[in-house]
Structures are given as structure tokens and as C-alpha cells.
Amino acid sequence: AITSCIVKHVETAFRQRRLRGNGPRGEKQRKVMECAVKCGAGTVAGAPPKDVIDQAVESIPYDPAVEAGQKAPRDQRRGHVTRALAALCDRGHLVTIGDRVYFPSTAPADPERGT
């Protein structure tokens, strides 16, 4: 039988959602994280997803080498960046609430998610 209990106060905040993995995987996810920081995802105001996506797309080089008479390959940067952003959200590295992207530590409480 338990006869007593000791509660210890700690200075760190309780992390509500455990991050899976150690960080972004691959070059595109790292680029999206960099752009999220630049766009303000680490602030209380968050960042518009369109701004994060647009900046990430622009930061990825696209220079198809096209020979005469051939058409250029389709630019797939936007699709790659959108998938990278979705994967980062699925893995808990970024959070989307409404029309904003946040880091989990700066996201406001979301009544629909119970946070």
C-alpha cells in the first residue's frame, strides 16, 4: 500500500505531443523548417502556410537542362514542398491551427484538438 507521495516541481514545460524522430528528414523538410522560422512560425502570431510554401519553393533551385526541340520537365517543387510541410505536421514538428503554422511550443490553445 502507498502511504505517501512526493511531488517534485520542475522548470521545464510538459510536452503535450511527443515528437517522432529527431528532426526534419531530407533536404526539402529542412528547407521548409528554415522557411517556417523565417516566416514567423516560432512566434505567437504564427506563419501563413502560403508564405512558408512560397518561400520554400523559391529557395529550391529549378534549372532544367533542355535540349533544343524538347520541352522542359514539369516543375514539381510546390508539390514536394507541400508534402514536406504535411509530413512535418504529421510528425509533430509543426502545427497548423486555422490558417497559421506554428511550432508546437508557440501554438495557441486549440479547443477542437483539446490543447
PDB file as gemmi writes it, atoms N, CA and C in Angstrom:
CRYST1    1.000    1.000    1.000  90.00  90.00  90.00 P 1                      
ATOM      1  N   ALA A   1       0.849  -1.181   0.000  1.00  0.00           N  
ATOM      2  CA  ALA A   1       0.000   0.000   0.000  1.00  0.00           C  
ATOM      3  C   ALA A   1       0.890   1.238   0.000  1.00  0.00           C  
ATOM      4  N   ILE A   2       0.463   2.241  -0.733  1.00  0.00           N  
ATOM      5  CA  ILE A   2       1.201   3.510  -0.783  1.00  0.00           C  
ATOM      6  C   ILE A   2       0.760   4.353   0.401  1.00  0.00           C  
ATOM      7  N   THR A   3       1.746   4.809   1.160  1.00  0.00           N  
ATOM      8  CA  THR A   3       1.431   5.600   2.350  1.00  0.00           C  
ATOM      9  C   THR A   3       1.776   7.073   2.182  1.00  0.00           C  
ATOM     10  N   SER A   4       2.610   7.401   1.175  1.00  0.00           N  
ATOM     11  CA  SER A   4       2.939   8.809   0.946  1.00  0.00           C  
ATOM     12  C   SER A   4       3.338   9.027  -0.511  1.00  0.00           C  
ATOM     13  N   CYS A   5       3.392  10.288  -0.879  1.00  0.00           N  
ATOM     14  CA  CYS A   5       3.729  10.640  -2.253  1.00  0.00           C  
ATOM     15  C   CYS A   5       4.530  11.930  -2.237  1.00  0.00           C  
ATOM     16  N   ILE A   6       5.575  11.993  -3.030  1.00  0.00           N  
ATOM     17  CA  ILE A   6       6.387  13.204  -3.128  1.00  0.00           C  
ATOM     18  C   ILE A   6       6.196  13.787  -4.518  1.00  0.00           C  
ATOM     19  N   VAL A   7       5.846  15.075  -4.579  1.00  0.00           N  
ATOM     20  CA  VAL A   7       5.671  15.773  -5.847  1.00  0.00           C  
ATOM     21  C   VAL A   7       6.840  16.717  -5.996  1.00  0.00           C  
ATOM     22  N   LYS A   8       7.499  16.627  -7.116  1.00  0.00           N  
ATOM     23  CA  LYS A   8       8.685  17.432  -7.363  1.00  0.00           C  
ATOM     24  C   LYS A   8       8.382  18.461  -8.449  1.00  0.00           C  
ATOM     25  N   HIS A   9       8.647  19.742  -8.186  1.00  0.00           N  
ATOM     26  CA  HIS A   9       8.424  20.802  -9.159  1.00  0.00           C  
ATOM     27  C   HIS A   9       9.609  20.847 -10.119  1.00  0.00           C  
ATOM     28  N   VAL A  10       9.316  20.933 -11.424  1.00  0.00           N  
ATOM     29  CA  VAL A  10      10.370  21.043 -12.433  1.00  0.00           C  
ATOM     30  C   VAL A  10      10.170  22.332 -13.215  1.00  0.00           C  
ATOM     31  N   GLU A  11      11.246  22.848 -13.785  1.00  0.00           N  
ATOM     32  CA  GLU A  11      11.207  24.112 -14.505  1.00  0.00           C  
ATOM     33  C   GLU A  11      10.806  23.961 -15.964  1.00  0.00           C  
ATOM     34  N   THR A  12      10.870  22.755 -16.503  1.00  0.00           N  
ATOM     35  CA  THR A  12      10.548  22.572 -17.919  1.00  0.00           C  
ATOM     36  C   THR A  12       9.055  22.356 -18.096  1.00  0.00           C  
ATOM     37  N   ALA A  13       8.546  22.779 -19.238  1.00  0.00           N  
ATOM     38  CA  ALA A  13       7.129  22.619 -19.536  1.00  0.00           C  
ATOM     39  C   ALA A  13       6.848  21.185 -19.983  1.00  0.00           C  
ATOM     40  N   PHE A  14       5.668  20.729 -19.691  1.00  0.00           N  
ATOM     41  CA  PHE A  14       5.250  19.405 -20.115  1.00  0.00           C  
ATOM     42  C   PHE A  14       4.979  19.433 -21.611  1.00  0.00           C  
ATOM     43  N   ARG A  15       5.575  18.527 -22.339  1.00  0.00           N  
ATOM     44  CA  ARG A  15       5.376  18.446 -23.791  1.00  0.00           C  
ATOM     45  C   ARG A  15       4.149  17.593 -24.050  1.00  0.00           C  
ATOM     46  N   GLN A  16       3.127  18.209 -24.658  1.00  0.00           N  
ATOM     47  CA  GLN A  16       1.867  17.507 -24.862  1.00  0.00           C  
ATOM     48  C   GLN A  16       1.952  16.444 -25.941  1.00  0.00           C  
ATOM     49  N   ARG A  17       2.700  16.716 -26.968  1.00  0.00           N  
ATOM     50  CA  ARG A  17       2.780  15.767 -28.077  1.00  0.00           C  
ATOM     51  C   ARG A  17       4.233  15.381 -28.285  1.00  0.00           C  
ATOM     52  N   ARG A  18       4.494  14.122 -28.229  1.00  0.00           N  
ATOM     53  CA  ARG A  18       5.865  13.645 -28.380  1.00  0.00           C  
ATOM     54  C   ARG A  18       6.269  13.684 -29.850  1.00  0.00           C  
ATOM     55  N   LEU A  19       7.426  14.254 -30.120  1.00  0.00           N  
ATOM     56  CA  LEU A  19       7.924  14.325 -31.487  1.00  0.00           C  
ATOM     57  C   LEU A  19       8.437  12.962 -31.918  1.00  0.00           C  
ATOM     58  N   ARG A  20       8.040  12.561 -33.092  1.00  0.00           N  
ATOM     59  CA  ARG A  20       8.540  11.300 -33.639  1.00  0.00           C  
ATOM     60  C   ARG A  20       9.762  11.603 -34.489  1.00  0.00           C  
ATOM     61  N   GLY A  21      10.835  10.938 -34.223  1.00  0.00           N  
ATOM     62  CA  GLY A  21      12.059  11.180 -34.979  1.00  0.00           C  
ATOM     63  C   GLY A  21      12.839  12.326 -34.357  1.00  0.00           C  
ATOM     64  N   ASN A  22      14.011  12.541 -34.860  1.00  0.00           N  
ATOM     65  CA  ASN A  22      14.878  13.551 -34.290  1.00  0.00           C  
ATOM     66  C   ASN A  22      14.758  14.915 -34.943  1.00  0.00           C  
ATOM     67  N   GLY A  23      14.134  14.986 -36.069  1.00  0.00           N  
ATOM     68  CA  GLY A  23      14.024  16.259 -36.757  1.00  0.00           C  
ATOM     69  C   GLY A  23      13.556  16.059 -38.177  1.00  0.00           C  
ATOM     70  N   PRO A  24      13.621  17.118 -38.954  1.00  0.00           N  
ATOM     71  CA  PRO A  24      13.193  17.001 -40.348  1.00  0.00           C  
ATOM     72  C   PRO A  24      14.025  15.971 -41.098  1.00  0.00           C  
ATOM     73  N   ARG A  25      13.362  15.247 -41.969  1.00  0.00           N  
ATOM     74  CA  ARG A  25      14.056  14.249 -42.782  1.00  0.00           C  
ATOM     75  C   ARG A  25      14.204  14.772 -44.190  1.00  0.00           C  
ATOM     76  N   GLY A  26      15.399  14.819 -44.662  1.00  0.00           N  
ATOM     77  CA  GLY A  26      15.634  15.204 -46.044  1.00  0.00           C  
ATOM     78  C   GLY A  26      15.789  16.695 -46.252  1.00  0.00           C  
ATOM     79  N   GLU A  27      16.294  17.015 -47.400  1.00  0.00           N  
ATOM     80  CA  GLU A  27      16.601  18.406 -47.747  1.00  0.00           C  
ATOM     81  C   GLU A  27      15.349  19.278 -47.822  1.00  0.00           C  
ATOM     82  N   LYS A  28      14.273  18.756 -48.385  1.00  0.00           N  
ATOM     83  CA  LYS A  28      13.057  19.561 -48.544  1.00  0.00           C  
ATOM     84  C   LYS A  28      12.405  19.865 -47.203  1.00  0.00           C  
ATOM     85  N   GLN A  29      12.372  18.910 -46.305  1.00  0.00           N  
ATOM     86  CA  GLN A  29      11.806  19.170 -44.980  1.00  0.00           C  
ATOM     87  C   GLN A  29      12.659  20.176 -44.207  1.00  0.00           C  
ATOM     88  N   ARG A  30      13.973  20.072 -44.333  1.00  0.00           N  
ATOM     89  CA  ARG A  30      14.838  21.061 -43.672  1.00  0.00           C  
ATOM     90  C   ARG A  30      14.606  22.448 -44.244  1.00  0.00           C  
ATOM     91  N   LYS A  31      14.427  22.529 -45.556  1.00  0.00           N  
ATOM     92  CA  LYS A  31      14.178  23.812 -46.213  1.00  0.00           C  
ATOM     93  C   LYS A  31      12.845  24.402 -45.735  1.00  0.00           C  
ATOM     94  N   VAL A  32      11.820  23.563 -45.602  1.00  0.00           N  
ATOM     95  CA  VAL A  32      10.514  24.028 -45.129  1.00  0.00           C  
ATOM     96  C   VAL A  32      10.630  24.532 -43.687  1.00  0.00           C  
ATOM     97  N   MET A  33      11.377  23.836 -42.847  1.00  0.00           N  
ATOM     98  CA  MET A  33      11.565  24.286 -41.463  1.00  0.00           C  
ATOM     99  C   MET A  33      12.280  25.635 -41.424  1.00  0.00           C  
ATOM    100  N   GLU A  34      13.310  25.806 -42.237  1.00  0.00           N  
ATOM    101  CA  GLU A  34      14.027  27.090 -42.298  1.00  0.00           C  
ATOM    102  C   GLU A  34      13.071  28.206 -42.710  1.00  0.00           C  
ATOM    103  N   CYS A  35      12.276  27.939 -43.703  1.00  0.00           N  
ATOM    104  CA  CYS A  35      11.339  28.957 -44.191  1.00  0.00           C  
ATOM    105  C   CYS A  35      10.233  29.230 -43.171  1.00  0.00           C  
ATOM    106  N   ALA A  36       9.815  28.207 -42.430  1.00  0.00           N  
ATOM    107  CA  ALA A  36       8.817  28.416 -41.378  1.00  0.00           C  
ATOM    108  C   ALA A  36       9.356  29.354 -40.310  1.00  0.00           C  
ATOM    109  N   VAL A  37      10.637  29.195 -39.970  1.00  0.00           N  
ATOM    110  CA  VAL A  37      11.267  30.089 -38.998  1.00  0.00           C  
ATOM    111  C   VAL A  37      11.291  31.514 -39.544  1.00  0.00           C  
ATOM    112  N   LYS A  38      11.712  31.666 -40.795  1.00  0.00           N  
ATOM    113  CA  LYS A  38      11.793  32.995 -41.408  1.00  0.00           C  
ATOM    114  C   LYS A  38      10.429  33.664 -41.518  1.00  0.00           C  
ATOM    115  N   CYS A  39       9.387  32.877 -41.724  1.00  0.00           N  
ATOM    116  CA  CYS A  39       8.041  33.432 -41.893  1.00  0.00           C  
ATOM    117  C   CYS A  39       7.329  33.684 -40.563  1.00  0.00           C  
ATOM    118  N   GLY A  40       7.898  33.227 -39.464  1.00  0.00           N  
ATOM    119  CA  GLY A  40       7.319  33.528 -38.154  1.00  0.00           C  
ATOM    120  C   GLY A  40       6.566  32.408 -37.485  1.00  0.00           C  
ATOM    121  N   ALA A  41       6.813  31.160 -37.836  1.00  0.00           N  
ATOM    122  CA  ALA A  41       6.119  30.046 -37.188  1.00  0.00           C  
ATOM    123  C   ALA A  41       6.510  29.911 -35.720  1.00  0.00           C  
ATOM    124  N   GLY A  42       7.631  30.485 -35.354  1.00  0.00           N  
ATOM    125  CA  GLY A  42       8.080  30.428 -33.961  1.00  0.00           C  
ATOM    126  C   GLY A  42       7.526  31.549 -33.106  1.00  0.00           C  
ATOM    127  N   THR A  43       6.653  32.378 -33.663  1.00  0.00           N  
ATOM    128  CA  THR A  43       6.056  33.485 -32.909  1.00  0.00           C  
ATOM    129  C   THR A  43       4.631  33.131 -32.517  1.00  0.00           C  
ATOM    130  N   VAL A  44       4.060  33.936 -31.649  1.00  0.00           N  
ATOM    131  CA  VAL A  44       2.687  33.708 -31.206  1.00  0.00           C  
ATOM    132  C   VAL A  44       1.701  33.921 -32.357  1.00  0.00           C  
ATOM    133  N   ALA A  45       2.066  34.783 -33.317  1.00  0.00           N  
ATOM    134  CA  ALA A  45       1.188  35.057 -34.458  1.00  0.00           C  
ATOM    135  C   ALA A  45       1.206  33.935 -35.478  1.00  0.00           C  
ATOM    136  N   GLY A  46       2.234  33.112 -35.495  1.00  0.00           N  
ATOM    137  CA  GLY A  46       2.338  32.021 -36.460  1.00  0.00           C  
ATOM    138  C   GLY A  46       2.690  32.528 -37.844  1.00  0.00           C  
ATOM    139  N   ALA A  47       2.694  31.633 -38.808  1.00  0.00           N  
ATOM    140  CA  ALA A  47       3.044  31.970 -40.184  1.00  0.00           C  
ATOM    141  C   ALA A  47       1.965  31.453 -41.127  1.00  0.00           C  
ATOM    142  N   PRO A  48       1.610  32.238 -42.143  1.00  0.00           N  
ATOM    143  CA  PRO A  48       0.664  31.731 -43.137  1.00  0.00           C  
ATOM    144  C   PRO A  48       1.306  30.591 -43.940  1.00  0.00           C  
ATOM    145  N   PRO A  49       0.616  29.460 -44.093  1.00  0.00           N  
ATOM    146  CA  PRO A  49       1.195  28.335 -44.841  1.00  0.00           C  
ATOM    147  C   PRO A  49       1.599  28.718 -46.259  1.00  0.00           C  
ATOM    148  N   LYS A  50       0.823  29.591 -46.903  1.00  0.00           N  
ATOM    149  CA  LYS A  50       1.145  30.002 -48.265  1.00  0.00           C  
ATOM    150  C   LYS A  50       2.507  30.689 -48.312  1.00  0.00           C  
ATOM    151  N   ASP A  51       2.798  31.527 -47.325  1.00  0.00           N  
ATOM    152  CA  ASP A  51       4.096  32.204 -47.281  1.00  0.00           C  
ATOM    153  C   ASP A  51       5.236  31.209 -47.094  1.00  0.00           C  
ATOM    154  N   VAL A  52       5.030  30.237 -46.208  1.00  0.00           N  
ATOM    155  CA  VAL A  52       6.060  29.215 -45.962  1.00  0.00           C  
ATOM    156  C   VAL A  52       6.304  28.423 -47.245  1.00  0.00           C  
ATOM    157  N   ILE A  53       5.221  27.998 -47.897  1.00  0.00           N  
ATOM    158  CA  ILE A  53       5.347  27.207 -49.124  1.00  0.00           C  
ATOM    159  C   ILE A  53       6.012  28.020 -50.230  1.00  0.00           C  
ATOM    160  N   ASP A  54       5.544  29.263 -50.428  1.00  0.00           N  
ATOM    161  CA  ASP A  54       6.113  30.103 -51.492  1.00  0.00           C  
ATOM    162  C   ASP A  54       7.607  30.337 -51.281  1.00  0.00           C  
ATOM    163  N   GLN A  55       7.990  30.638 -50.042  1.00  0.00           N  
ATOM    164  CA  GLN A  55       9.410  30.902 -49.774  1.00  0.00           C  
ATOM    165  C   GLN A  55      10.250  29.636 -49.962  1.00  0.00           C  
ATOM    166  N   ALA A  56       9.722  28.491 -49.539  1.00  0.00           N  
ATOM    167  CA  ALA A  56      10.459  27.230 -49.702  1.00  0.00           C  
ATOM    168  C   ALA A  56      10.610  26.874 -51.175  1.00  0.00           C  
ATOM    169  N   VAL A  57       9.553  27.076 -51.957  1.00  0.00           N  
ATOM    170  CA  VAL A  57       9.617  26.783 -53.395  1.00  0.00           C  
ATOM    171  C   VAL A  57      10.675  27.656 -54.058  1.00  0.00           C  
ATOM    172  N   GLU A  58      10.697  28.936 -53.706  1.00  0.00           N  
ATOM    173  CA  GLU A  58      11.670  29.856 -54.295  1.00  0.00           C  
ATOM    174  C   GLU A  58      13.107  29.541 -53.879  1.00  0.00           C  
ATOM    175  N   SER A  59      13.274  28.930 -52.719  1.00  0.00           N  
ATOM    176  CA  SER A  59      14.633  28.649 -52.237  1.00  0.00           C  
ATOM    177  C   SER A  59      15.206  27.351 -52.813  1.00  0.00           C  
ATOM    178  N   ILE A  60      14.362  26.529 -53.448  1.00  0.00           N  
ATOM    179  CA  ILE A  60      14.830  25.293 -54.068  1.00  0.00           C  
ATOM    180  C   ILE A  60      15.144  25.584 -55.532  1.00  0.00           C  
ATOM    181  N   PRO A  61      16.356  25.315 -55.984  1.00  0.00           N  
ATOM    182  CA  PRO A  61      16.707  25.640 -57.370  1.00  0.00           C  
ATOM    183  C   PRO A  61      15.923  24.805 -58.384  1.00  0.00           C  
ATOM    184  N   TYR A  62      15.584  25.454 -59.493  1.00  0.00           N  
ATOM    185  CA  TYR A  62      14.937  24.760 -60.600  1.00  0.00           C  
ATOM    186  C   TYR A  62      15.541  25.298 -61.887  1.00  0.00           C  
ATOM    187  N   ASP A  63      16.361  24.499 -62.512  1.00  0.00           N  
ATOM    188  CA  ASP A  63      17.017  24.910 -63.748  1.00  0.00           C  
ATOM    189  C   ASP A  63      17.134  23.684 -64.643  1.00  0.00           C  
ATOM    190  N   PRO A  64      16.037  23.337 -65.320  1.00  0.00           N  
ATOM    191  CA  PRO A  64      16.095  22.132 -66.152  1.00  0.00           C  
ATOM    192  C   PRO A  64      16.961  22.362 -67.390  1.00  0.00           C  
ATOM    193  N   ALA A  65      17.821  21.433 -67.641  1.00  0.00           N  
ATOM    194  CA  ALA A  65      18.640  21.499 -68.857  1.00  0.00           C  
ATOM    195  C   ALA A  65      17.804  20.927 -70.002  1.00  0.00           C  
ATOM    196  N   VAL A  66      17.446  21.784 -70.934  1.00  0.00           N  
ATOM    197  CA  VAL A  66      16.571  21.381 -72.026  1.00  0.00           C  
ATOM    198  C   VAL A  66      17.341  21.480 -73.337  1.00  0.00           C  
ATOM    199  N   GLU A  67      17.340  20.384 -74.063  1.00  0.00           N  
ATOM    200  CA  GLU A  67      17.965  20.391 -75.388  1.00  0.00           C  
ATOM    201  C   GLU A  67      16.988  20.999 -76.388  1.00  0.00           C  
ATOM    202  N   ALA A  68      17.503  21.470 -77.473  1.00  0.00           N  
ATOM    203  CA  ALA A  68      16.667  22.088 -78.500  1.00  0.00           C  
ATOM    204  C   ALA A  68      15.597  21.112 -78.975  1.00  0.00           C  
ATOM    205  N   GLY A  69      14.364  21.593 -79.058  1.00  0.00           N  
ATOM    206  CA  GLY A  69      13.277  20.773 -79.550  1.00  0.00           C  
ATOM    207  C   GLY A  69      12.573  19.946 -78.485  1.00  0.00           C  
ATOM    208  N   GLN A  70      13.071  19.932 -77.257  1.00  0.00           N  
ATOM    209  CA  GLN A  70      12.413  19.181 -76.185  1.00  0.00           C  
ATOM    210  C   GLN A  70      11.739  20.165 -75.234  1.00  0.00           C  
ATOM    211  N   LYS A  71      10.669  19.708 -74.611  1.00  0.00           N  
ATOM    212  CA  LYS A  71      10.010  20.600 -73.666  1.00  0.00           C  
ATOM    213  C   LYS A  71      10.577  20.365 -72.258  1.00  0.00           C  
ATOM    214  N   ALA A  72      10.553  21.414 -71.463  1.00  0.00           N  
ATOM    215  CA  ALA A  72      11.114  21.364 -70.108  1.00  0.00           C  
ATOM    216  C   ALA A  72      10.288  20.427 -69.225  1.00  0.00           C  
ATOM    217  N   PRO A  73      10.939  19.730 -68.308  1.00  0.00           N  
ATOM    218  CA  PRO A  73      10.191  18.876 -67.384  1.00  0.00           C  
ATOM    219  C   PRO A  73       9.319  19.729 -66.467  1.00  0.00           C  
ATOM    220  N   ARG A  74       8.255  19.141 -65.999  1.00  0.00           N  
ATOM    221  CA  ARG A  74       7.320  19.856 -65.137  1.00  0.00           C  
ATOM    222  C   ARG A  74       7.986  20.259 -63.828  1.00  0.00           C  
ATOM    223  N   ASP A  75       7.717  21.468 -63.360  1.00  0.00           N  
ATOM    224  CA  ASP A  75       8.250  21.960 -62.089  1.00  0.00           C  
ATOM    225  C   ASP A  75       7.430  21.352 -60.954  1.00  0.00           C  
ATOM    226  N   GLN A  76       8.036  20.483 -60.179  1.00  0.00           N  
ATOM    227  CA  GLN A  76       7.324  19.779 -59.114  1.00  0.00           C  
ATOM    228  C   GLN A  76       7.704  20.281 -57.731  1.00  0.00           C  
ATOM    229  N   ARG A  77       8.375  21.414 -57.658  1.00  0.00           N  
ATOM    230  CA  ARG A  77       8.828  21.932 -56.355  1.00  0.00           C  
ATOM    231  C   ARG A  77       7.668  22.179 -55.399  1.00  0.00           C  
ATOM    232  N   ARG A  78       6.589  22.796 -55.878  1.00  0.00           N  
ATOM    233  CA  ARG A  78       5.457  23.120 -54.987  1.00  0.00           C  
ATOM    234  C   ARG A  78       4.857  21.842 -54.386  1.00  0.00           C  
ATOM    235  N   GLY A  79       4.685  20.809 -55.179  1.00  0.00           N  
ATOM    236  CA  GLY A  79       4.151  19.546 -54.672  1.00  0.00           C  
ATOM    237  C   GLY A  79       5.067  18.911 -53.643  1.00  0.00           C  
ATOM    238  N   HIS A  80       6.372  18.957 -53.902  1.00  0.00           N  
ATOM    239  CA  HIS A  80       7.338  18.401 -52.945  1.00  0.00           C  
ATOM    240  C   HIS A  80       7.301  19.176 -51.623  1.00  0.00           C  
ATOM    241  N   VAL A  81       7.226  20.496 -51.713  1.00  0.00           N  
ATOM    242  CA  VAL A  81       7.212  21.331 -50.503  1.00  0.00           C  
ATOM    243  C   VAL A  81       5.919  21.115 -49.726  1.00  0.00           C  
ATOM    244  N   THR A  82       4.796  21.013 -50.419  1.00  0.00           N  
ATOM    245  CA  THR A  82       3.515  20.795 -49.745  1.00  0.00           C  
ATOM    246  C   THR A  82       3.514  19.459 -49.009  1.00  0.00           C  
ATOM    247  N   ARG A  83       4.053  18.433 -49.637  1.00  0.00           N  
ATOM    248  CA  ARG A  83       4.155  17.124 -48.968  1.00  0.00           C  
ATOM    249  C   ARG A  83       5.111  17.180 -47.777  1.00  0.00           C  
ATOM    250  N   ALA A  84       6.203  17.921 -47.913  1.00  0.00           N  
ATOM    251  CA  ALA A  84       7.157  18.056 -46.804  1.00  0.00           C  
ATOM    252  C   ALA A  84       6.498  18.760 -45.626  1.00  0.00           C  
ATOM    253  N   LEU A  85       5.712  19.813 -45.891  1.00  0.00           N  
ATOM    254  CA  LEU A  85       5.014  20.534 -44.821  1.00  0.00           C  
ATOM    255  C   LEU A  85       4.002  19.615 -44.137  1.00  0.00           C  
ATOM    256  N   ALA A  86       3.259  18.845 -44.910  1.00  0.00           N  
ATOM    257  CA  ALA A  86       2.286  17.910 -44.336  1.00  0.00           C  
ATOM    258  C   ALA A  86       2.983  16.854 -43.481  1.00  0.00           C  
ATOM    259  N   ALA A  87       4.122  16.349 -43.935  1.00  0.00           N  
ATOM    260  CA  ALA A  87       4.866  15.338 -43.171  1.00  0.00           C  
ATOM    261  C   ALA A  87       5.383  15.927 -41.863  1.00  0.00           C  
ATOM    262  N   LEU A  88       5.857  17.160 -41.894  1.00  0.00           N  
ATOM    263  CA  LEU A  88       6.341  17.804 -40.669  1.00  0.00           C  
ATOM    264  C   LEU A  88       5.203  17.995 -39.665  1.00  0.00           C  
ATOM    265  N   CYS A  89       4.012  18.302 -40.162  1.00  0.00           N  
ATOM    266  CA  CYS A  89       2.845  18.431 -39.285  1.00  0.00           C  
ATOM    267  C   CYS A  89       2.442  17.063 -38.727  1.00  0.00           C  
ATOM    268  N   ASP A  90       2.452  16.041 -39.576  1.00  0.00           N  
ATOM    269  CA  ASP A  90       2.090  14.689 -39.134  1.00  0.00           C  
ATOM    270  C   ASP A  90       3.042  14.168 -38.066  1.00  0.00           C  
ATOM    271  N   ARG A  91       4.312  14.536 -38.170  1.00  0.00           N  
ATOM    272  CA  ARG A  91       5.321  14.056 -37.227  1.00  0.00           C  
ATOM    273  C   ARG A  91       5.428  14.937 -35.979  1.00  0.00           C  
ATOM    274  N   GLY A  92       4.642  16.023 -35.916  1.00  0.00           N  
ATOM    275  CA  GLY A  92       4.609  16.852 -34.717  1.00  0.00           C  
ATOM    276  C   GLY A  92       5.648  17.954 -34.663  1.00  0.00           C  
ATOM    277  N   HIS A  93       6.358  18.197 -35.749  1.00  0.00           N  
ATOM    278  CA  HIS A  93       7.369  19.258 -35.749  1.00  0.00           C  
ATOM    279  C   HIS A  93       6.750  20.631 -36.004  1.00  0.00           C  
ATOM    280  N   LEU A  94       5.622  20.656 -36.691  1.00  0.00           N  
ATOM    281  CA  LEU A  94       4.862  21.879 -36.919  1.00  0.00           C  
ATOM    282  C   LEU A  94       3.396  21.582 -36.622  1.00  0.00           C  
ATOM    283  N   VAL A  95       2.647  22.639 -36.307  1.00  0.00           N  
ATOM    284  CA  VAL A  95       1.229  22.509 -36.000  1.00  0.00           C  
ATOM    285  C   VAL A  95       0.474  23.520 -36.851  1.00  0.00           C  
ATOM    286  N   THR A  96      -0.617  23.098 -37.463  1.00  0.00           N  
ATOM    287  CA  THR A  96      -1.468  24.040 -38.188  1.00  0.00           C  
ATOM    288  C   THR A  96      -2.760  24.213 -37.410  1.00  0.00           C  
ATOM    289  N   ILE A  97      -3.079  25.471 -37.139  1.00  0.00           N  
ATOM    290  CA  ILE A  97      -4.333  25.815 -36.471  1.00  0.00           C  
ATOM    291  C   ILE A  97      -4.952  26.944 -37.280  1.00  0.00           C  
ATOM    292  N   GLY A  98      -6.144  26.690 -37.800  1.00  0.00           N  
ATOM    293  CA  GLY A  98      -6.792  27.686 -38.654  1.00  0.00           C  
ATOM    294  C   GLY A  98      -5.965  27.893 -39.906  1.00  0.00           C  
ATOM    295  N   ASP A  99      -5.615  29.132 -40.158  1.00  0.00           N  
ATOM    296  CA  ASP A  99      -4.823  29.449 -41.355  1.00  0.00           C  
ATOM    297  C   ASP A  99      -3.394  29.830 -40.997  1.00  0.00           C  
ATOM    298  N   ARG A 100      -2.848  29.229 -39.947  1.00  0.00           N  
ATOM    299  CA  ARG A 100      -1.488  29.542 -39.493  1.00  0.00           C  
ATOM    300  C   ARG A 100      -0.703  28.272 -39.187  1.00  0.00           C  
ATOM    301  N   VAL A 101       0.621  28.389 -39.311  1.00  0.00           N  
ATOM    302  CA  VAL A 101       1.542  27.307 -38.977  1.00  0.00           C  
ATOM    303  C   VAL A 101       2.356  27.760 -37.773  1.00  0.00           C  
ATOM    304  N   TYR A 102       2.495  26.881 -36.795  1.00  0.00           N  
ATOM    305  CA  TYR A 102       3.225  27.183 -35.568  1.00  0.00           C  
ATOM    306  C   TYR A 102       4.198  26.057 -35.248  1.00  0.00           C  
ATOM    307  N   PHE A 103       5.166  26.369 -34.399  1.00  0.00           N  
ATOM    308  CA  PHE A 103       5.922  25.325 -33.731  1.00  0.00           C  
ATOM    309  C   PHE A 103       5.077  24.888 -32.547  1.00  0.00           C  
ATOM    310  N   PRO A 104       5.147  23.632 -32.137  1.00  0.00           N  
ATOM    311  CA  PRO A 104       4.301  23.169 -31.041  1.00  0.00           C  
ATOM    312  C   PRO A 104       4.440  24.018 -29.767  1.00  0.00           C  
ATOM    313  N   SER A 105       5.613  24.550 -29.526  1.00  0.00           N  
ATOM    314  CA  SER A 105       5.834  25.329 -28.300  1.00  0.00           C  
ATOM    315  C   SER A 105       5.173  26.707 -28.347  1.00  0.00           C  
ATOM    316  N   THR A 106       4.830  27.213 -29.531  1.00  0.00           N  
ATOM    317  CA  THR A 106       4.235  28.544 -29.638  1.00  0.00           C  
ATOM    318  C   THR A 106       2.780  28.515 -30.094  1.00  0.00           C  
ATOM    319  N   ALA A 107       2.240  27.335 -30.332  1.00  0.00           N  
ATOM    320  CA  ALA A 107       0.861  27.224 -30.833  1.00  0.00           C  
ATOM    321  C   ALA A 107      -0.118  27.632 -29.746  1.00  0.00           C  
ATOM    322  N   PRO A 108      -1.154  28.402 -30.112  1.00  0.00           N  
ATOM    323  CA  PRO A 108      -2.179  28.747 -29.139  1.00  0.00           C  
ATOM    324  C   PRO A 108      -3.046  27.520 -28.833  1.00  0.00           C  
ATOM    325  N   ALA A 109      -3.813  27.606 -27.765  1.00  0.00           N  
ATOM    326  CA  ALA A 109      -4.703  26.509 -27.417  1.00  0.00           C  
ATOM    327  C   ALA A 109      -5.741  26.347 -28.508  1.00  0.00           C  
ATOM    328  N   ASP A 110      -6.012  25.116 -28.885  1.00  0.00           N  
ATOM    329  CA  ASP A 110      -6.991  24.817 -29.927  1.00  0.00           C  
ATOM    330  C   ASP A 110      -8.104  23.976 -29.298  1.00  0.00           C  
ATOM    331  N   PRO A 111      -9.291  24.566 -29.098  1.00  0.00           N  
ATOM    332  CA  PRO A 111     -10.361  23.818 -28.428  1.00  0.00           C  
ATOM    333  C   PRO A 111     -10.791  22.560 -29.184  1.00  0.00           C  
ATOM    334  N   GLU A 112     -10.669  22.555 -30.514  1.00  0.00           N  
ATOM    335  CA  GLU A 112     -11.054  21.365 -31.281  1.00  0.00           C  
ATOM    336  C   GLU A 112     -10.104  20.203 -31.047  1.00  0.00           C  
ATOM    337  N   ARG A 113      -8.842  20.505 -30.772  1.00  0.00           N  
ATOM    338  CA  ARG A 113      -7.839  19.448 -30.542  1.00  0.00           C  
ATOM    339  C   ARG A 113      -7.718  19.079 -29.073  1.00  0.00           C  
ATOM    340  N   GLY A 114      -8.311  19.884 -28.210  1.00  0.00           N  
ATOM    341  CA  GLY A 114      -8.208  19.621 -26.783  1.00  0.00           C  
ATOM    342  C   GLY A 114      -6.891  20.058 -26.185  1.00  0.00           C  
ATOM    343  N   THR A 115      -6.232  21.051 -26.800  1.00  0.00           N  
ATOM    344  CA  THR A 115      -4.958  21.550 -26.264  1.00  0.00           C  
ATOM    345  C   THR A 115      -5.122  22.947 -25.727  1.00  0.00           C  
TER     346      THR A 115                                                      
END                                                                             
